[in-house]
Amino acid sequence: MVNITAVEHGSKAEKSGIFAGDVLISVNGREINDVLDYRFYLCERALDLELKRGEQKYRVKIRKNEYDDIGLDFSSFLMDEKRRCANNCVFCFIDQNPKGMRDTIYFKDDDTRLSFLQGSYITMTNLGERDIKRIVDMKTSPINISVHTTNPELRCQMLKNKNAGKVLNYIKTLDEGGITMNFQIVLCKGLNDGEELDRSMRELSEIDHIGSVSIVPVGLTKHREGLCRLEGFDSDDAARVIEQVEAFAEECERKRGEKLFFCSDEFYLSAGRKLHDGEYYDGYPQIENGVGMITSSREEFDEAFDDYNGQPEARNISIATGVSAYGFICSLAEKITARFPQVKIKVYKIINEFFGESVTVAGLITGRDLAKQLDGKDLGEELLLAECMLRYEGDLFLCGMSLGELSEKLNVKITKCSSDGWEMFSKMIGE
């Protein structure tokens, strides 16, 4: 049962006499507990809704087109609480946050529904047989799984959960049920790399309904007091990982026609290796994990650059980014200023003092570091920042500083920009 918080004006639900404050019990005899139940059963054209108003139950019948909504809103997107992670992973980034941040920063979610709806990765340790059956019955596909290793004993060790190895059996059930699975391996030096990585890739490649696998380096901050000792990957380590994964991916391509396995951009940047072109990434199945993101942005930017026939007005702007993306952003800025001399662009590299210098991605830059390192700099009339620096709502940095506060401190207009190359080009030239 879920509480209805609002009913859209003019909707089929309102016309059927459903009010805010009513409780939805079932749709066509199936109990509704969360967003997956609701969305799945709402697809049917003929709906028989059981509801409750106060202590009185009543029924409503609605006819609609197959995928039409009926106009009900609920207290939260998921209709109930997010599922908290049951693990204590040795590499967990949340455990490496400093104290004193907002409460939501420390919440670890491990929710299957967010995997399907938003692309989050889950470990499956929160799931039981009933949950797996529901996924198969509803054809909730694809599911994104943080597998890390296919060695059951090692997975228990890395996730610090006695069930972490046992739930790997769910992968076979999901595969037999026709559920496509994307996998993520957070690679930890001396734990799940080397021969263990070979084993994981080999066993994952035997899955019929495998979508893709990303291999990403562990992220380590300077706030690891009392945590498992881990070591980052240097340039030689990164090069070895790339060679190992690419060799296996070539073998998969010969056998299955797809590479399936991809290293994140971070490995290539760490190794000083040239990034592949877009064709290599087979449609960018793991772009949200940083696999091919720079290549995609560059190719989109180049398309926008080549298609543009106008002349932008004179402008003087700045861009601040992380260490990893600095060279890439500089190359885009140089391309624009060479063609349009009236556009002045300064690019600033922000060192991550908040989390530590080993953290180089733009998405973990804080307002505090931006304010400190950009103070007194020539920022021009506008400062462009990657929107990934801000939380989902787009208003706060990880340190809690708001976009408005940063703009006031630096006395400059700040514009958010996505990683879409077309948007990057457009916002750089001011059109």
PyMOL commands that set and color helices and strands:
alter all, ss='L'
color gray80, all
select helices_A, chain A and resi 12-15+35-42+94-96+103-106+112-118+129-138+152-159+166-176+195-204+235-256+265-271+278-281+287-289+293-307+323-339+362-364+367-374+387-389+403-410+421-429
alter helices_A, ss='H'
color red, helices_A
select strands_A, chain A and resi 2-7+23-27+30-31+46-53+56-63+72-74+143-146+181-187+210-217+261-263+315-322+343-350+382-386+413-417
alter strands_A, ss='S'
color yellow, strands_A
deselect
rebuild
show_as cartoon
